[in-house]
């Protein structure tokens, strides 16, 4: 079971420390990461929490999914593996296609 949680609908005022403090009520937090826009440095309104074990992760989902935090109702669920973006290719794939042509 995964210990990594997706947290959505996070207030733009929230910091990683705010999320970590909240989720520590459910158990040991390994890391808290807010996703930020690289150009502005502003939060995109979602992030990821890594809990110490799956029991703490399940408890956090039950405790915080749908609860109000900083005037926003959080969405908390198990994080899904990152999928490659459709149509994106890395440099090696492009180079190989040029050689084949």
C-alpha positions in Angstrom: 0.0 0.0 0.0 1.1 3.5 -0.8 1.9 6.0 1.9 1.8 9.0 -0.5 -1.3 11.1 -0.5 -2.6 13.7 -3.0 -4.0 16.8 -1.4 -6.2 19.0 -3.6 -8.1 22.3 -3.2 -5.4 23.6 -0.9 -5.6 27.3 0.0 -3.1 29.5 -1.8 -2.2 30.9 1.7 -1.2 27.5 3.0 2.5 26.6 3.4 4.1 23.1 3.4 4.6 23.5 7.2 0.8 24.2 7.6 0.0 21.0 5.7 2.6 19.0 7.7 1.2 20.3 11.0 -2.3 19.4 10.0 -1.5 15.9 8.8 0.7 15.1 11.9 -2.7 14.8 13.7 -3.2 11.5 11.8 0.3 10.1 12.3 4.0 10.6 11.4 4.6 12.8 8.3 7.7 12.0 6.3 7.3 14.9 3.8 4.9 17.6 2.7 5.3 19.2 -0.7 3.1 21.9 -2.4 3.4 22.0 -6.2 4.3 25.5 -7.3 4.3 27.4 -10.6 7.9 27.6 -11.7 7.5 31.1 -13.2 5.8 32.7 -10.2 6.6 30.5 -7.3 2.9 30.6 -6.3 1.2 27.4 -5.1 -1.0 25.6 -7.7 -3.4 24.6 -5.0 -2.4 21.0 -4.6 0.4 18.9 -3.1 1.5 15.6 -1.8 2.0 14.3 1.8 4.0 11.2 2.5 3.0 9.4 5.7 5.2 7.0 7.6 3.0 4.0 7.0 -0.2 3.0 5.2 -2.3 2.9 8.4 -1.5 6.6 9.0 -2.2 7.4 5.3 -5.7 5.7 5.6 -6.4 7.5 8.8 -5.4 10.9 7.2 -7.8 10.3 4.3 -10.6 9.5 6.7 -9.8 12.5 8.9 -9.2 15.2 6.3 -11.0 14.4 3.0 -13.7 17.0 2.7 -12.7 18.9 5.8 -12.4 22.7 5.9 -8.8 23.9 6.1 -8.1 27.6 5.6 -11.5 28.2 4.2 -11.2 25.4 1.5 -12.6 21.9 1.6 -9.6 19.6 1.1 -9.6 16.6 -1.3 -7.4 13.9 0.1 -6.8 10.5 -1.6 -4.0 8.0 -2.4 -1.6 9.5 -4.9 -1.6 7.8 -8.3 1.6 7.1 -10.2 2.6 9.8 -12.5 1.6 9.1 -16.1 3.8 10.3 -19.0 2.2 13.3 -20.8 0.6 12.4 -24.1 2.7 13.6 -27.0 5.8 14.4 -24.9 9.0 12.7 -25.9 12.4 13.0 -24.4 15.5 14.1 -26.3 16.7 10.6 -27.0 13.4 9.6 -28.7 13.6 12.6 -30.9 17.2 11.9 -31.9 16.4 8.3 -32.7 13.5 9.3 -35.0 15.8 11.7 -36.9 18.3 9.0 -37.5 15.7 6.6 -38.7 14.4 9.1 -41.3 
